Structures are given as C-alpha cells and as structure tokens.
Amino acid sequence: MWHETLISRLTERDAASAQFASVFASANANASKAAAAASRIVELEAQVAAANAIAADATRRLGQAELSGSPDAQRRYAEMEAQLAALKDEQRDMYKAQSQNAQRLLEYVETMKAHELAKKMMTDENAKLSAANSTLNVRLRDAFDLLKEKDGVIQILKDEMAALQLELVQREEQWKAAIEKAKKLEAENTELVDRWIKHKQEEAARMNEANEFVETALKHKQAETLKRNSSKDIQLEEALKPEKVVTCFPPTVAVKKLTLHDGEINCIQINKDGTLLATGGTDKKLILSDARTGATKSTLIGSLQAIMSVDFSRDGDSVMGTSNDNSVKIWSISTSRLRHTLTGHIGKVFSAKFTDSNRVVSGSHDRTLKVWDLNKGYCLKTIFTLSSCNDLDLLDGEGTLIVSGHLDNNLRVWDTRSGNLVREVTGIHSQQISGVTVSHNQNYLLTTSRDNILKLIDIRTFETVMSYANDNFRVGMNWSKSCFSSDGTYVASGSMDGSVFIWNRETGKMEKVLKEHKSSVCGVVWNPLGGANCYSIEKDKGVVLWGTSS
C-alpha cells in the first residue's frame, strides 16, 4: 500500500539522517549562542550609549565643578571614566566572540554540506545495492522453484518405480500361479477326455431311446406352435414400435431442497431408470434417495474416508463409490450389503465406472488406471497415466476405450486391452481438468476445468467445437463435474457462488441461471426420463431437485 511505502521511506530517511544529529545539534547550539551574543552586543551598545551620555553630562558637570573646584565631582567623574572604559572593553570582547561564532557557523555549514553530499552518495549506493538484492532474490526464488519442480519430478519417478516394482511382483506371482494352474489344467484335461469318451458312449445308447420320444413330442409341439404364433405376432408388433423420444427443457424453480449427509457432499449420480439418486460425501456414507420425492431409501456404509464419486451398474443392481481410503467399494442395492472392496491403488481414487462386461475401470491420484474383473475380484490391468487422474468415462459400453482428465490439464484416451495411450489432447485448458462426461449418443465429450471453461469436444476428431463460459461462472473444486441433458440439447454445470448454469449445447447461449444453493456446487445430473428434472449438490450438505412450477 502507498502509506506503507511512505512510512518505509521516512524510516529509511530518519535512519540515514541520524548520523548528522550531533552536527545539527551543535550548529543549533552555536546559532543560539550567536543570537545571544548579538543580543548582548545590542544591550552593551545601549549601555555604552547611555554611559556616553552620562559621561558627557558628567563632563559638562565636571567642567562646571572644576570651575568651582569640587573634589566630589572629580571623584564621580573618575568613576564614570573607569566604568566607560570597562564597557568598551566588554563591547570589544563581544565583537570578537561574535566574529569567532560566525566563523564557526560557516565551518559547520561547510561540514553539513559535506555530510549531505556523503548522504546522497550513500543513498545512491543503497539504491544500487537494493536493486542488486532484488535481482538476486528473483534468481533465488527461480532457483527454489526449479528445485521444487525437480523434487516433484523425482517423487513422480520414485512413485512410478514403486508402482512398477509392485506390478512386477504381482506379475511374478501371477506367472507362478499360472504355471501351477496349467499343470492342474493338464491333469483335469486328461480326466475330462476320458469322461467325455465315456459320456459319448452312454449318449449314443440313450439316443435311440430318445428318437421315439422326439417323434411323439414333435406332434405335440406342432399343436402348441399354432397357439404361440398369435402371441408372437403381438410381441413383434410391440418390439417394432418406435422408441419414445425424450425431450428436455431448462428447469425454472427448485421443487425441493434436501439435507441428506452429516458432512460435505462430493458427488451425485442417477440410475438409468431415473428412479434412484446416489450421493457420497465426507461423512463416509453413500446415500440412495428416491429421485421423485427425495426420500432416503438406504444408507450404505463401509468406506473409511470421504466418497469422491458414485456410479450405478448397467443392470441397476449395484452401486459403486470411490474413496479417499485408496479403494473402490461396491454395494448391492437390493440388500444394502457390501459386495466388493477393490484395493490396489496407493492414492485417492477420484473416479470409477462400470462396464457392460461386469468390469470396473478406476482412476486415481497415484497416476494409474486399473481394470478390475468383478467375477474374479482382482485387478486385470494397471495403466500408468503420467499424471493424477481427476475423472474418467467410457467411450464404449465394454470399456475397451476410456477417456481420462488429469491434473496436468490434458485429456487422454486409453485402450484398456493393451494398456496403450491412443490419443493425448493438450492445450484445451489452462488449468487441471476436474470432470469428463461422454454424451448419451457417444459423439461428444464435455470437459470441466478449473480455468472456469467447459469444452465440447467431437470424439470423432477430438476437436473443440464449442466453449461454455460466463463472467460469474467459477468451478469450485478439483472434482466438479458437468452433465448433458437427456436429449443432448443442454449442458449444465455448477458454480462456486452456488448457481447452476445451463447453456444450449449447439449455440453456446446461456439459457438459464438457477440460484438456490448457498455454497459451491460440485455436481449436476439430469434425469434420463427427460423434461426439466435435474439435480444438483452443494458442498454444504444441500441437494436440490429442480423442475417447473407445474
């Protein structure tokens, strides 16, 4: 601030001037003495003038007294002469002292000028040294930043080495297990061949007996076939009916506001039927709620740390939560019991998705992606991503291609079968990517970033086709996510000030700003059934169900 700068400069001036305090004090004392001497000289001159007047009068009277020959008058005249002589001597001494004081004053003035010159030289030298010091401080700060960056690179390399060593140990154990399994399979294969030959012989014997039964059954089946034909025609007509078109439009009001958790809420998801909401938070709970009324259906426990993301399985029977305890947990919706705990990450797990093939793909801050087989309950593949993963999504139902958003601002596409990097998209954001969402038709990808911009990317070309931003829109957290409307017409995202922004996907025009939350909004989902039903969560425990006044 300017006043702090002024005070600092005045302090520096006082410190530089302190060395001249004695000179100024001495000069002031001499000036005071000189003024006192001048005043004394004036007094003495007045006294001398008075004495001269008295002497003249005395002389006049003395002359008269001499004429009369008075001895008393002669005595007084002699005294006045002596007094006058003393006053003249004192006046002469004072003139001499005044001259000396003037000479000393000139000497002090010269000394003060010399000190002023020295002060100016010292001030200039101080300015040069300050500039040099600032330059050295900048270089020192740059050196510390470089050292910090090098330490970060070293830590990354150490973590990667540890992960590689861990994977090597796992691979060796798997290799040994595979050898043992191969030996067992060879023995089992021999036994199965023998059993198969014996079975074929028995089957041939039974075949003759079955032929007669088949002929009788065929006659009975022909009669039943005629009855079923009519019902099949009806089913075929139902199957050929066109699917219902989902239409969405922006919500206008908050239909209901809920407080479900005991702590901050981090994530929200809705199942494909649009009937269940899942939310997770820092209270280590995953809560399932009725998407229409907001009523709590069940509270799932088992996580040791905050839950960072949730997802529903394709069959709708399971729900998954990733946790800061470095694990992925899967619960049964029907029984509310914990089915799987997937451990293997060495960092916080920020995102995971179910695939159509009963597998899970997870992304962690330990800079790895992992593919899990839920039938066997262990990790099939570990992919090293070079940067911490904040979010991921599937580019196909089987999860063979996935896209991930990272702390280093980049977007990456992976082949989970080979573990290879298919594509890396750089330069789309200036800060870390907090969320990635694939559209329902799998043609577009929506990214959310801490640079407060949403980007719409064409998956076929990986080119940015639209950007969504607003002066008041601020992404509040490193795990904030956005969503498409069910028909792909709109894009919705939450802001740090508690607002929910809705843009037109094709034009990029701001359609609606919804204000009901009091703290940062970190997640928005749209009901798959369409309409204006969407849901948002805020950091401070609140869940809002949006809709229309009707």
Buried (B, 14 or more C-beta within 10 A) or exposed (E): EEEEEEEEEEEEEEEBEEEBEEBEEBBEEBEEBBEEBBEBBEEBEEBBEEBEEEBEEBBEBBEEBEEEEBEEBEEBBEEBBEBBEEBBEBBEEBEEBBEEBBEBBEEBEEBBEEBEEEBEEEEEEEEEEEEEEEEEEEEEEEEEEEEEEEEEEEEBEEBBEEBEEEBEEBEEEEEEEEEEEEEEEEEEEEEEEEEEEEEEEEEEEEEEEEEEEEEEEEEEEEEEEEEEEEEEEEEEEEEEEEEEEBEBBBBBEBBEEBEBBEBBBBBBBBBEEBBBBBBBBBBBBBBBBEBBEBEEBBBBEBBEBBBBBBBBBEEBEBBBBBBBBBBBBBBBBEEBEBBBBBBBBBBBBBBBBBBEEBBBBBBBBBBBBBBBBBEEEEBEBBBBBBBBBBBBBBBEEEBBBBBBBBBBBBBBBBBBEEEEBEEEBEEBBEBBBBBBBBBBEBEBBBBBBBBBBBBBBEBEEBEBEBEBBBEEBBBBBBBBBBBBBBBBBBBBBBBBBBBBBBBBBEEBEBBBBBEBBEBBBBBBBBBBBBBBBBBBBBBBBBBBBBBEEE
